Amino acid sequence: MFTCSHQPPCPSSSDTDREAARVLASHPEQGWSLLCNGVVLFDDTGELLPDGAAIAPHRPRVAA
């Protein structure tokens, strides 16, 4: 389990704003970053949660 020591604490991996957690390790050459809450965030906006669940890419919609 990941424990955040930041103040205020980063959102947990189960929060809807989990992508707002701080980056612990960044690997732009490979297209991913590890967040403080254990989430692996991919450049295509997909996510891998600490429990192994995958979140499909969710790019913002462009207003027409």
PDBQT receptor file of N, H, CA, C and O in Angstrom, charges set to zero:
ATOM      1  N   MET A   1       0.840  -1.183   0.000  1.00  0.00    +0.000 N 
ATOM      2  CA  MET A   1       0.000   0.000   0.000  1.00  0.00    +0.000 C 
ATOM      3  C   MET A   1       0.882   1.242   0.000  1.00  0.00    +0.000 C 
ATOM      4  O   MET A   1       1.892   1.289   0.703  1.00  0.00    +0.000 OA
ATOM      5  N   PHE A   2       0.515   2.216  -0.762  1.00  0.00    +0.000 N 
ATOM      6  H   PHE A   2      -0.305   2.177  -1.333  1.00  0.00    +0.000 HD
ATOM      7  CA  PHE A   2       1.265   3.462  -0.839  1.00  0.00    +0.000 C 
ATOM      8  C   PHE A   2       0.731   4.438   0.203  1.00  0.00    +0.000 C 
ATOM      9  O   PHE A   2      -0.480   4.592   0.366  1.00  0.00    +0.000 OA
ATOM     10  N   THR A   3       1.640   5.084   0.895  1.00  0.00    +0.000 N 
ATOM     11  H   THR A   3       2.623   4.959   0.762  1.00  0.00    +0.000 HD
ATOM     12  CA  THR A   3       1.269   6.058   1.896  1.00  0.00    +0.000 C 
ATOM     13  C   THR A   3       1.895   7.391   1.520  1.00  0.00    +0.000 C 
ATOM     14  O   THR A   3       3.107   7.485   1.324  1.00  0.00    +0.000 OA
ATOM     15  N   CYS A   4       1.081   8.399   1.422  1.00  0.00    +0.000 N 
ATOM     16  H   CYS A   4       0.096   8.323   1.581  1.00  0.00    +0.000 HD
ATOM     17  CA  CYS A   4       1.530   9.730   1.042  1.00  0.00    +0.000 C 
ATOM     18  C   CYS A   4       1.935  10.512   2.282  1.00  0.00    +0.000 C 
ATOM     19  O   CYS A   4       1.208  10.547   3.274  1.00  0.00    +0.000 OA
ATOM     20  N   SER A   5       3.108  11.143   2.213  1.00  0.00    +0.000 N 
ATOM     21  H   SER A   5       3.699  11.115   1.407  1.00  0.00    +0.000 HD
ATOM     22  CA  SER A   5       3.560  11.961   3.338  1.00  0.00    +0.000 C 
ATOM     23  C   SER A   5       3.437  13.451   3.038  1.00  0.00    +0.000 C 
ATOM     24  O   SER A   5       3.874  14.283   3.834  1.00  0.00    +0.000 OA
ATOM     25  N   HIS A   6       2.842  13.794   1.888  1.00  0.00    +0.000 N 
ATOM     26  H   HIS A   6       2.487  13.119   1.242  1.00  0.00    +0.000 HD
ATOM     27  CA  HIS A   6       2.676  15.202   1.524  1.00  0.00    +0.000 C 
ATOM     28  C   HIS A   6       1.557  15.847   2.339  1.00  0.00    +0.000 C 
ATOM     29  O   HIS A   6       0.633  15.173   2.792  1.00  0.00    +0.000 OA
ATOM     30  N   GLN A   7       1.657  17.158   2.516  1.00  0.00    +0.000 N 
ATOM     31  H   GLN A   7       2.408  17.707   2.148  1.00  0.00    +0.000 HD
ATOM     32  CA  GLN A   7       0.597  17.913   3.192  1.00  0.00    +0.000 C 
ATOM     33  C   GLN A   7       0.117  19.012   2.276  1.00  0.00    +0.000 C 
ATOM     34  O   GLN A   7       0.933  19.849   1.891  1.00  0.00    +0.000 OA
ATOM     35  N   PRO A   8      -1.121  19.071   1.904  1.00  0.00    +0.000 N 
ATOM     36  CA  PRO A   8      -2.146  18.065   2.193  1.00  0.00    +0.000 C 
ATOM     37  C   PRO A   8      -1.851  16.770   1.436  1.00  0.00    +0.000 C 
ATOM     38  O   PRO A   8      -1.158  16.785   0.418  1.00  0.00    +0.000 OA
ATOM     39  N   PRO A   9      -2.380  15.646   1.938  1.00  0.00    +0.000 N 
ATOM     40  CA  PRO A   9      -2.099  14.357   1.302  1.00  0.00    +0.000 C 
ATOM     41  C   PRO A   9      -2.636  14.294  -0.126  1.00  0.00    +0.000 C 
ATOM     42  O   PRO A   9      -3.643  14.918  -0.460  1.00  0.00    +0.000 OA
ATOM     43  N   CYS A  10      -1.946  13.533  -0.946  1.00  0.00    +0.000 N 
ATOM     44  H   CYS A  10      -1.128  13.026  -0.675  1.00  0.00    +0.000 HD
ATOM     45  CA  CYS A  10      -2.395  13.315  -2.333  1.00  0.00    +0.000 C 
ATOM     46  C   CYS A  10      -3.683  12.491  -2.322  1.00  0.00    +0.000 C 
ATOM     47  O   CYS A  10      -3.937  11.744  -1.377  1.00  0.00    +0.000 OA
ATOM     48  N   PRO A  11      -4.496  12.629  -3.376  1.00  0.00    +0.000 N 
ATOM     49  CA  PRO A  11      -5.700  11.797  -3.467  1.00  0.00    +0.000 C 
ATOM     50  C   PRO A  11      -5.307  10.315  -3.547  1.00  0.00    +0.000 C 
ATOM     51  O   PRO A  11      -4.275   9.969  -4.121  1.00  0.00    +0.000 OA
ATOM     52  N   SER A  12      -6.127   9.466  -2.976  1.00  0.00    +0.000 N 
ATOM     53  H   SER A  12      -6.966   9.747  -2.510  1.00  0.00    +0.000 HD
ATOM     54  CA  SER A  12      -5.844   8.027  -3.027  1.00  0.00    +0.000 C 
ATOM     55  C   SER A  12      -6.138   7.493  -4.426  1.00  0.00    +0.000 C 
ATOM     56  O   SER A  12      -6.743   8.176  -5.253  1.00  0.00    +0.000 OA
ATOM     57  N   SER A  13      -5.705   6.279  -4.671  1.00  0.00    +0.000 N 
ATOM     58  H   SER A  13      -5.213   5.724  -4.000  1.00  0.00    +0.000 HD
ATOM     59  CA  SER A  13      -5.908   5.673  -5.991  1.00  0.00    +0.000 C 
ATOM     60  C   SER A  13      -7.378   5.392  -6.273  1.00  0.00    +0.000 C 
ATOM     61  O   SER A  13      -7.745   5.153  -7.423  1.00  0.00    +0.000 OA
ATOM     62  N   SER A  14      -8.226   5.414  -5.251  1.00  0.00    +0.000 N 
ATOM     63  H   SER A  14      -7.928   5.608  -4.316  1.00  0.00    +0.000 HD
ATOM     64  CA  SER A  14      -9.659   5.174  -5.465  1.00  0.00    +0.000 C 
ATOM     65  C   SER A  14     -10.449   6.473  -5.635  1.00  0.00    +0.000 C 
ATOM     66  O   SER A  14     -11.636   6.432  -5.959  1.00  0.00    +0.000 OA
ATOM     67  N   ASP A  15      -9.809   7.617  -5.421  1.00  0.00    +0.000 N 
ATOM     68  H   ASP A  15      -8.845   7.650  -5.157  1.00  0.00    +0.000 HD
ATOM     69  CA  ASP A  15     -10.487   8.906  -5.594  1.00  0.00    +0.000 C 
ATOM     70  C   ASP A  15     -10.635   9.247  -7.072  1.00  0.00    +0.000 C 
ATOM     71  O   ASP A  15      -9.823   8.826  -7.896  1.00  0.00    +0.000 OA
ATOM     72  N   THR A  16     -11.665  10.006  -7.401  1.00  0.00    +0.000 N 
ATOM     73  H   THR A  16     -12.325  10.348  -6.732  1.00  0.00    +0.000 HD
ATOM     74  CA  THR A  16     -11.882  10.389  -8.799  1.00  0.00    +0.000 C 
ATOM     75  C   THR A  16     -10.806  11.340  -9.309  1.00  0.00    +0.000 C 
ATOM     76  O   THR A  16     -10.575  11.419 -10.515  1.00  0.00    +0.000 OA
ATOM     77  N   ASP A  17     -10.148  12.060  -8.408  1.00  0.00    +0.000 N 
ATOM     78  H   ASP A  17     -10.336  11.996  -7.428  1.00  0.00    +0.000 HD
ATOM     79  CA  ASP A  17      -9.078  12.973  -8.812  1.00  0.00    +0.000 C 
ATOM     80  C   ASP A  17      -7.694  12.367  -8.568  1.00  0.00    +0.000 C 
ATOM     81  O   ASP A  17      -6.736  13.095  -8.306  1.00  0.00    +0.000 OA
ATOM     82  N   ARG A  18      -7.585  11.030  -8.654  1.00  0.00    +0.000 N 
ATOM     83  H   ARG A  18      -8.363  10.439  -8.867  1.00  0.00    +0.000 HD
ATOM     84  CA  ARG A  18      -6.334  10.322  -8.376  1.00  0.00    +0.000 C 
ATOM     85  C   ARG A  18      -5.167  10.799  -9.227  1.00  0.00    +0.000 C 
ATOM     86  O   ARG A  18      -4.018  10.674  -8.803  1.00  0.00    +0.000 OA
ATOM     87  N   GLU A  19      -5.426  11.349 -10.427  1.00  0.00    +0.000 N 
ATOM     88  H   GLU A  19      -6.359  11.452 -10.771  1.00  0.00    +0.000 HD
ATOM     89  CA  GLU A  19      -4.362  11.822 -11.311  1.00  0.00    +0.000 C 
ATOM     90  C   GLU A  19      -3.683  13.085 -10.780  1.00  0.00    +0.000 C 
ATOM     91  O   GLU A  19      -2.651  13.495 -11.312  1.00  0.00    +0.000 OA
ATOM     92  N   ALA A  20      -4.244  13.708  -9.739  1.00  0.00    +0.000 N 
ATOM     93  H   ALA A  20      -5.082  13.375  -9.307  1.00  0.00    +0.000 HD
ATOM     94  CA  ALA A  20      -3.669  14.923  -9.156  1.00  0.00    +0.000 C 
ATOM     95  C   ALA A  20      -2.547  14.613  -8.159  1.00  0.00    +0.000 C 
ATOM     96  O   ALA A  20      -1.922  15.535  -7.634  1.00  0.00    +0.000 OA
ATOM     97  N   ALA A  21      -2.288  13.337  -7.892  1.00  0.00    +0.000 N 
ATOM     98  H   ALA A  21      -2.796  12.588  -8.318  1.00  0.00    +0.000 HD
ATOM     99  CA  ALA A  21      -1.203  12.969  -6.974  1.00  0.00    +0.000 C 
ATOM    100  C   ALA A  21       0.147  13.363  -7.571  1.00  0.00    +0.000 C 
ATOM    101  O   ALA A  21       0.286  13.483  -8.789  1.00  0.00    +0.000 OA
ATOM    102  N   ARG A  22       1.124  13.558  -6.718  1.00  0.00    +0.000 N 
ATOM    103  H   ARG A  22       1.012  13.460  -5.729  1.00  0.00    +0.000 HD
ATOM    104  CA  ARG A  22       2.465  13.953  -7.166  1.00  0.00    +0.000 C 
ATOM    105  C   ARG A  22       3.171  12.814  -7.887  1.00  0.00    +0.000 C 
ATOM    106  O   ARG A  22       2.955  11.639  -7.589  1.00  0.00    +0.000 OA
ATOM    107  N   VAL A  23       4.010  13.181  -8.831  1.00  0.00    +0.000 N 
ATOM    108  H   VAL A  23       4.186  14.135  -9.073  1.00  0.00    +0.000 HD
ATOM    109  CA  VAL A  23       4.800  12.206  -9.584  1.00  0.00    +0.000 C 
ATOM    110  C   VAL A  23       6.015  11.798  -8.757  1.00  0.00    +0.000 C 
ATOM    111  O   VAL A  23       6.782  12.646  -8.303  1.00  0.00    +0.000 OA
ATOM    112  N   LEU A  24       6.184  10.482  -8.566  1.00  0.00    +0.000 N 
ATOM    113  H   LEU A  24       5.561   9.792  -8.935  1.00  0.00    +0.000 HD
ATOM    114  CA  LEU A  24       7.359   9.945  -7.871  1.00  0.00    +0.000 C 
ATOM    115  C   LEU A  24       8.460   9.589  -8.857  1.00  0.00    +0.000 C 
ATOM    116  O   LEU A  24       9.640   9.816  -8.588  1.00  0.00    +0.000 OA
ATOM    117  N   ALA A  25       8.074   9.032  -9.995  1.00  0.00    +0.000 N 
ATOM    118  H   ALA A  25       7.116   8.847 -10.213  1.00  0.00    +0.000 HD
ATOM    119  CA  ALA A  25       9.038   8.631 -11.021  1.00  0.00    +0.000 C 
ATOM    120  C   ALA A  25       8.424   8.913 -12.383  1.00  0.00    +0.000 C 
ATOM    121  O   ALA A  25       7.280   8.547 -12.652  1.00  0.00    +0.000 OA
ATOM    122  N   SER A  26       9.196   9.564 -13.229  1.00  0.00    +0.000 N 
ATOM    123  H   SER A  26      10.125   9.861 -13.010  1.00  0.00    +0.000 HD
ATOM    124  CA  SER A  26       8.719   9.906 -14.567  1.00  0.00    +0.000 C 
ATOM    125  C   SER A  26       9.601   9.234 -15.607  1.00  0.00    +0.000 C 
ATOM    126  O   SER A  26      10.827   9.306 -15.537  1.00  0.00    +0.000 OA
ATOM    127  N   HIS A  27       8.973   8.586 -16.563  1.00  0.00    +0.000 N 
ATOM    128  H   HIS A  27       7.976   8.527 -16.620  1.00  0.00    +0.000 HD
ATOM    129  CA  HIS A  27       9.697   7.918 -17.652  1.00  0.00    +0.000 C 
ATOM    130  C   HIS A  27       9.068   8.323 -18.985  1.00  0.00    +0.000 C 
ATOM    131  O   HIS A  27       8.421   7.505 -19.640  1.00  0.00    +0.000 OA
ATOM    132  N   PRO A  28       9.255   9.591 -19.392  1.00  0.00    +0.000 N 
ATOM    133  CA  PRO A  28       8.619  10.075 -20.627  1.00  0.00    +0.000 C 
ATOM    134  C   PRO A  28       9.082   9.316 -21.870  1.00  0.00    +0.000 C 
ATOM    135  O   PRO A  28       8.339   9.210 -22.846  1.00  0.00    +0.000 OA
ATOM    136  N   GLU A  29      10.303   8.790 -21.838  1.00  0.00    +0.000 N 
ATOM    137  H   GLU A  29      10.907   8.876 -21.046  1.00  0.00    +0.000 HD
ATOM    138  CA  GLU A  29      10.787   8.026 -22.985  1.00  0.00    +0.000 C 
ATOM    139  C   GLU A  29      10.025   6.719 -23.156  1.00  0.00    +0.000 C 
ATOM    140  O   GLU A  29      10.003   6.147 -24.245  1.00  0.00    +0.000 OA
ATOM    141  N   GLN A  30       9.399   6.246 -22.078  1.00  0.00    +0.000 N 
ATOM    142  H   GLN A  30       9.416   6.711 -21.193  1.00  0.00    +0.000 HD
ATOM    143  CA  GLN A  30       8.597   5.029 -22.120  1.00  0.00    +0.000 C 
ATOM    144  C   GLN A  30       7.106   5.328 -22.063  1.00  0.00    +0.000 C 
ATOM    145  O   GLN A  30       6.286   4.432 -22.259  1.00  0.00    +0.000 OA
ATOM    146  N   GLY A  31       6.746   6.589 -21.793  1.00  0.00    +0.000 N 
ATOM    147  H   GLY A  31       7.413   7.317 -21.633  1.00  0.00    +0.000 HD
ATOM    148  CA  GLY A  31       5.347   6.989 -21.828  1.00  0.00    +0.000 C 
ATOM    149  C   GLY A  31       4.558   6.763 -20.553  1.00  0.00    +0.000 C 
ATOM    150  O   GLY A  31       3.339   6.603 -20.618  1.00  0.00    +0.000 OA
ATOM    151  N   TRP A  32       5.211   6.744 -19.389  1.00  0.00    +0.000 N 
ATOM    152  H   TRP A  32       6.201   6.873 -19.337  1.00  0.00    +0.000 HD
ATOM    153  CA  TRP A  32       4.460   6.547 -18.154  1.00  0.00    +0.000 C 
ATOM    154  C   TRP A  32       5.122   7.251 -16.990  1.00  0.00    +0.000 C 
ATOM    155  O   TRP A  32       6.301   7.602 -17.030  1.00  0.00    +0.000 OA
ATOM    156  N   SER A  33       4.309   7.450 -15.926  1.00  0.00    +0.000 N 
ATOM    157  H   SER A  33       3.351   7.165 -15.893  1.00  0.00    +0.000 HD
ATOM    158  CA  SER A  33       4.779   8.038 -14.672  1.00  0.00    +0.000 C 
ATOM    159  C   SER A  33       4.139   7.290 -13.511  1.00  0.00    +0.000 C 
ATOM    160  O   SER A  33       2.997   6.839 -13.602  1.00  0.00    +0.000 OA
ATOM    161  N   LEU A  34       4.889   7.163 -12.417  1.00  0.00    +0.000 N 
ATOM    162  H   LEU A  34       5.816   7.529 -12.343  1.00  0.00    +0.000 HD
ATOM    163  CA  LEU A  34       4.369   6.565 -11.189  1.00  0.00    +0.000 C 
ATOM    164  C   LEU A  34       3.977   7.690 -10.259  1.00  0.00    +0.000 C 
ATOM    165  O   LEU A  34       4.793   8.555  -9.940  1.00  0.00    +0.000 OA
ATOM    166  N   LEU A  35       2.728   7.682  -9.822  1.00  0.00    +0.000 N 
ATOM    167  H   LEU A  35       2.065   6.979 -10.081  1.00  0.00    +0.000 HD
ATOM    168  CA  LEU A  35       2.232   8.708  -8.908  1.00  0.00    +0.000 C 
ATOM    169  C   LEU A  35       2.377   8.261  -7.457  1.00  0.00    +0.000 C 
ATOM    170  O   LEU A  35       2.536   7.074  -7.170  1.00  0.00    +0.000 OA
ATOM    171  N   CYS A  36       2.319   9.216  -6.563  1.00  0.00    +0.000 N 
ATOM    172  H   CYS A  36       2.190  10.180  -6.795  1.00  0.00    +0.000 HD
ATOM    173  CA  CYS A  36       2.485   8.986  -5.128  1.00  0.00    +0.000 C 
ATOM    174  C   CYS A  36       1.478   7.968  -4.573  1.00  0.00    +0.000 C 
ATOM    175  O   CYS A  36       1.774   7.274  -3.601  1.00  0.00    +0.000 OA
ATOM    176  N   ASN A  37       0.317   7.880  -5.173  1.00  0.00    +0.000 N 
ATOM    177  H   ASN A  37       0.076   8.444  -5.962  1.00  0.00    +0.000 HD
ATOM    178  CA  ASN A  37      -0.728   6.981  -4.691  1.00  0.00    +0.000 C 
ATOM    179  C   ASN A  37      -0.639   5.582  -5.316  1.00  0.00    +0.000 C 
ATOM    180  O   ASN A  37      -1.538   4.762  -5.131  1.00  0.00    +0.000 OA
ATOM    181  N   GLY A  38       0.443   5.310  -6.055  1.00  0.00    +0.000 N 
ATOM    182  H   GLY A  38       1.174   5.976  -6.205  1.00  0.00    +0.000 HD
ATOM    183  CA  GLY A  38       0.630   3.986  -6.635  1.00  0.00    +0.000 C 
ATOM    184  C   GLY A  38       0.055   3.814  -8.022  1.00  0.00    +0.000 C 
ATOM    185  O   GLY A  38       0.188   2.739  -8.608  1.00  0.00    +0.000 OA
ATOM    186  N   VAL A  39      -0.572   4.826  -8.560  1.00  0.00    +0.000 N 
ATOM    187  H   VAL A  39      -0.679   5.699  -8.084  1.00  0.00    +0.000 HD
ATOM    188  CA  VAL A  39      -1.150   4.768  -9.902  1.00  0.00    +0.000 C 
ATOM    189  C   VAL A  39      -0.038   4.950 -10.933  1.00  0.00    +0.000 C 
ATOM    190  O   VAL A  39       0.804   5.837 -10.795  1.00  0.00    +0.000 OA
ATOM    191  N   VAL A  40      -0.039   4.109 -11.962  1.00  0.00    +0.000 N 
ATOM    192  H   VAL A  40      -0.723   3.388 -12.074  1.00  0.00    +0.000 HD
ATOM    193  CA  VAL A  40       0.837   4.314 -13.109  1.00  0.00    +0.000 C 
ATOM    194  C   VAL A  40      -0.012   5.033 -14.156  1.00  0.00    +0.000 C 
ATOM    195  O   VAL A  40      -1.021   4.508 -14.626  1.00  0.00    +0.000 OA
ATOM    196  N   LEU A  41       0.413   6.233 -14.506  1.00  0.00    +0.000 N 
ATOM    197  H   LEU A  41       1.233   6.660 -14.124  1.00  0.00    +0.000 HD
ATOM    198  CA  LEU A  41      -0.314   7.072 -15.457  1.00  0.00    +0.000 C 
ATOM    199  C   LEU A  41       0.427   7.047 -16.785  1.00  0.00    +0.000 C 
ATOM    200  O   LEU A  41       1.617   7.359 -16.847  1.00  0.00    +0.000 OA
ATOM    201  N   PHE A  42      -0.280   6.676 -17.846  1.00  0.00    +0.000 N 
ATOM    202  H   PHE A  42      -1.246   6.423 -17.795  1.00  0.00    +0.000 HD
ATOM    203  CA  PHE A  42       0.317   6.586 -19.173  1.00  0.00    +0.000 C 
ATOM    204  C   PHE A  42       0.043   7.858 -19.970  1.00  0.00    +0.000 C 
ATOM    205  O   PHE A  42      -0.946   8.551 -19.732  1.00  0.00    +0.000 OA
ATOM    206  N   ASP A  43       0.934   8.158 -20.922  1.00  0.00    +0.000 N 
ATOM    207  H   ASP A  43       1.737   7.595 -21.115  1.00  0.00    +0.000 HD
ATOM    208  CA  ASP A  43       0.801   9.361 -21.741  1.00  0.00    +0.000 C 
ATOM    209  C   ASP A  43      -0.507   9.420 -22.525  1.00  0.00    +0.000 C 
ATOM    210  O   ASP A  43      -0.984  10.507 -22.852  1.00  0.00    +0.000 OA
ATOM    211  N   ASP A  44      -1.088   8.260 -22.829  1.00  0.00    +0.000 N 
ATOM    212  H   ASP A  44      -0.700   7.377 -22.564  1.00  0.00    +0.000 HD
ATOM    213  CA  ASP A  44      -2.358   8.249 -23.574  1.00  0.00    +0.000 C 
ATOM    214  C   ASP A  44      -3.559   8.446 -22.659  1.00  0.00    +0.000 C 
ATOM    215  O   ASP A  44      -4.698   8.313 -23.106  1.00  0.00    +0.000 OA
ATOM    216  N   THR A  45      -3.330   8.762 -21.388  1.00  0.00    +0.000 N 
ATOM    217  H   THR A  45      -2.405   8.870 -21.024  1.00  0.00    +0.000 HD
ATOM    218  CA  THR A  45      -4.301   9.002 -20.313  1.00  0.00    +0.000 C 
ATOM    219  C   THR A  45      -4.881   7.714 -19.727  1.00  0.00    +0.000 C 
ATOM    220  O   THR A  45      -5.796   7.777 -18.906  1.00  0.00    +0.000 OA
ATOM    221  N   GLY A  46      -4.376   6.562 -20.124  1.00  0.00    +0.000 N 
ATOM    222  H   GLY A  46      -3.633   6.511 -20.791  1.00  0.00    +0.000 HD
ATOM    223  CA  GLY A  46      -4.761   5.314 -19.477  1.00  0.00    +0.000 C 
ATOM    224  C   GLY A  46      -4.073   5.224 -18.126  1.00  0.00    +0.000 C 
ATOM    225  O   GLY A  46      -3.109   5.944 -17.865  1.00  0.00    +0.000 OA
ATOM    226  N   GLU A  47      -4.568   4.338 -17.265  1.00  0.00    +0.000 N 
ATOM    227  H   GLU A  47      -5.352   3.753 -17.477  1.00  0.00    +0.000 HD
ATOM    228  CA  GLU A  47      -4.023   4.198 -15.921  1.00  0.00    +0.000 C 
ATOM    229  C   GLU A  47      -3.989   2.733 -15.518  1.00  0.00    +0.000 C 
ATOM    230  O   GLU A  47      -4.812   1.931 -15.959  1.00  0.00    +0.000 OA
ATOM    231  N   LEU A  48      -3.034   2.402 -14.681  1.00  0.00    +0.000 N 
ATOM    232  H   LEU A  48      -2.365   3.053 -14.322  1.00  0.00    +0.000 HD
ATOM    233  CA  LEU A  48      -2.969   1.105 -14.034  1.00  0.00    +0.000 C 
ATOM    234  C   LEU A  48      -2.997   1.371 -12.541  1.00  0.00    +0.000 C 
ATOM    235  O   LEU A  48      -2.109   2.033 -12.004  1.00  0.00    +0.000 OA
ATOM    236  N   LEU A  49      -4.023   0.850 -11.867  1.00  0.00    +0.000 N 
ATOM    237  H   LEU A  49      -4.744   0.312 -12.303  1.00  0.00    +0.000 HD
ATOM    238  CA  LEU A  49      -4.194   1.087 -10.437  1.00  0.00    +0.000 C 
ATOM    239  C   LEU A  49      -3.387   0.074  -9.625  1.00  0.00    +0.000 C 
ATOM    240  O   LEU A  49      -3.042  -0.992 -10.135  1.00  0.00    +0.000 OA
ATOM    241  N   PRO A  50      -3.085   0.397  -8.372  1.00  0.00    +0.000 N 
ATOM    242  CA  PRO A  50      -2.280  -0.510  -7.550  1.00  0.00    +0.000 C 
ATOM    243  C   PRO A  50      -2.868  -1.913  -7.400  1.00  0.00    +0.000 C 
ATOM    244  O   PRO A  50      -2.124  -2.872  -7.196  1.00  0.00    +0.000 OA
ATOM    245  N   ASP A  51      -4.181  -2.042  -7.498  1.00  0.00    +0.000 N 
ATOM    246  H   ASP A  51      -4.785  -1.263  -7.664  1.00  0.00    +0.000 HD
ATOM    247  CA  ASP A  51      -4.808  -3.362  -7.369  1.00  0.00    +0.000 C 
ATOM    248  C   ASP A  51      -4.787  -4.150  -8.669  1.00  0.00    +0.000 C 
ATOM    249  O   ASP A  51      -5.317  -5.260  -8.730  1.00  0.00    +0.000 OA
ATOM    250  N   GLY A  52      -4.173  -3.582  -9.722  1.00  0.00    +0.000 N 
ATOM    251  H   GLY A  52      -3.742  -2.680  -9.672  1.00  0.00    +0.000 HD
ATOM    252  CA  GLY A  52      -4.080  -4.258 -11.012  1.00  0.00    +0.000 C 
ATOM    253  C   GLY A  52      -5.174  -3.884 -11.993  1.00  0.00    +0.000 C 
ATOM    254  O   GLY A  52      -5.125  -4.291 -13.154  1.00  0.00    +0.000 OA
ATOM    255  N   ALA A  53      -6.160  -3.115 -11.552  1.00  0.00    +0.000 N 
ATOM    256  H   ALA A  53      -6.200  -2.784 -10.609  1.00  0.00    +0.000 HD
ATOM    257  CA  ALA A  53      -7.239  -2.691 -12.449  1.00  0.00    +0.000 C 
ATOM    258  C   ALA A  53      -6.700  -1.700 -13.478  1.00  0.00    +0.000 C 
ATOM    259  O   ALA A  53      -5.850  -0.864 -13.170  1.00  0.00    +0.000 OA
ATOM    260  N   ALA A  54      -7.204  -1.809 -14.688  1.00  0.00    +0.000 N 
ATOM    261  H   ALA A  54      -7.894  -2.488 -14.938  1.00  0.00    +0.000 HD
ATOM    262  CA  ALA A  54      -6.794  -0.907 -15.760  1.00  0.00    +0.000 C 
ATOM    263  C   ALA A  54      -7.916   0.072 -16.067  1.00  0.00    +0.000 C 
ATOM    264  O   ALA A  54      -9.086  -0.308 -16.111  1.00  0.00    +0.000 OA
ATOM    265  N   ILE A  55      -7.561   1.322 -16.277  1.00  0.00    +0.000 N 
ATOM    266  H   ILE A  55      -6.610   1.631 -16.241  1.00  0.00    +0.000 HD
ATOM    267  CA  ILE A  55      -8.504   2.360 -16.672  1.00  0.00    +0.000 C 
ATOM    268  C   ILE A  55      -8.159   2.726 -18.114  1.00  0.00    +0.000 C 
ATOM    269  O   ILE A  55      -7.027   3.108 -18.412  1.00  0.00    +0.000 OA
ATOM    270  N   ALA A  56      -9.133   2.609 -18.996  1.00  0.00    +0.000 N 
ATOM    271  H   ALA A  56     -10.053   2.299 -18.755  1.00  0.00    +0.000 HD
ATOM    272  CA  ALA A  56      -8.904   2.903 -20.410  1.00  0.00    +0.000 C 
ATOM    273  C   ALA A  56      -8.572   4.384 -20.599  1.00  0.00    +0.000 C 
ATOM    274  O   ALA A  56      -8.982   5.221 -19.794  1.00  0.00    +0.000 OA
ATOM    275  N   PRO A  57      -7.833   4.706 -21.656  1.00  0.00    +0.000 N 
ATOM    276  CA  PRO A  57      -7.552   6.121 -21.940  1.00  0.00    +0.000 C 
ATOM    277  C   PRO A  57      -8.848   6.924 -21.979  1.00  0.00    +0.000 C 
ATOM    278  O   PRO A  57      -9.868   6.459 -22.487  1.00  0.00    +0.000 OA
ATOM    279  N   HIS A  58      -8.788   8.134 -21.436  1.00  0.00    +0.000 N 
ATOM    280  H   HIS A  58      -7.959   8.512 -21.024  1.00  0.00    +0.000 HD
ATOM    281  CA  HIS A  58      -9.982   8.973 -21.366  1.00  0.00    +0.000 C 
ATOM    282  C   HIS A  58      -9.612  10.410 -21.702  1.00  0.00    +0.000 C 
ATOM    283  O   HIS A  58      -9.586  11.296 -20.848  1.00  0.00    +0.000 OA
ATOM    284  N   ARG A  59      -9.335  10.592 -22.960  1.00  0.00    +0.000 N 
ATOM    285  H   ARG A  59      -9.357   9.872 -23.653  1.00  0.00    +0.000 HD
ATOM    286  CA  ARG A  59      -8.979  11.935 -23.426  1.00  0.00    +0.000 C 
ATOM    287  C   ARG A  59     -10.173  12.856 -23.292  1.00  0.00    +0.000 C 
ATOM    288  O   ARG A  59     -11.313  12.427 -23.465  1.00  0.00    +0.000 OA
ATOM    289  N   PRO A  60      -9.919  14.132 -22.981  1.00  0.00    +0.000 N 
ATOM    290  CA  PRO A  60     -11.033  15.077 -22.890  1.00  0.00    +0.000 C 
ATOM    291  C   PRO A  60     -11.696  15.266 -24.252  1.00  0.00    +0.000 C 
ATOM    292  O   PRO A  60     -11.042  15.235 -25.295  1.00  0.00    +0.000 OA
ATOM    293  N   ARG A  61     -12.978  15.459 -24.213  1.00  0.00    +0.000 N 
ATOM    294  H   ARG A  61     -13.509  15.484 -23.366  1.00  0.00    +0.000 HD
ATOM    295  CA  ARG A  61     -13.716  15.703 -25.455  1.00  0.00    +0.000 C 
ATOM    296  C   ARG A  61     -13.534  17.136 -25.903  1.00  0.00    +0.000 C 
ATOM    297  O   ARG A  61     -13.486  18.058 -25.090  1.00  0.00    +0.000 OA
ATOM    298  N   VAL A  62     -13.435  17.308 -27.204  1.00  0.00    +0.000 N 
ATOM    299  H   VAL A  62     -13.474  16.558 -27.865  1.00  0.00    +0.000 HD
ATOM    300  CA  VAL A  62     -13.260  18.642 -27.778  1.00  0.00    +0.000 C 
ATOM    301  C   VAL A  62     -14.635  19.213 -28.069  1.00  0.00    +0.000 C 
ATOM    302  O   VAL A  62     -15.467  18.551 -28.692  1.00  0.00    +0.000 OA
ATOM    303  N   ALA A  63     -14.880  20.443 -27.621  1.00  0.00    +0.000 N 
ATOM    304  H   ALA A  63     -14.205  20.980 -27.115  1.00  0.00    +0.000 HD
ATOM    305  CA  ALA A  63     -16.154  21.085 -27.889  1.00  0.00    +0.000 C 
ATOM    306  C   ALA A  63     -16.267  21.394 -29.370  1.00  0.00    +0.000 C 
ATOM    307  O   ALA A  63     -15.308  21.830 -30.006  1.00  0.00    +0.000 OA
ATOM    308  N   ALA A  64     -17.447  21.161 -29.902  1.00  0.00    +0.000 N 
ATOM    309  H   ALA A  64     -18.226  20.806 -29.386  1.00  0.00    +0.000 HD
ATOM    310  CA  ALA A  64     -17.663  21.381 -31.340  1.00  0.00    +0.000 C 
ATOM    311  C   ALA A  64     -18.097  22.802 -31.615  1.00  0.00    +0.000 C 
ATOM    312  O   ALA A  64     -18.324  23.165 -32.769  1.00  0.00    +0.000 OA
TER     313      ALA A  64
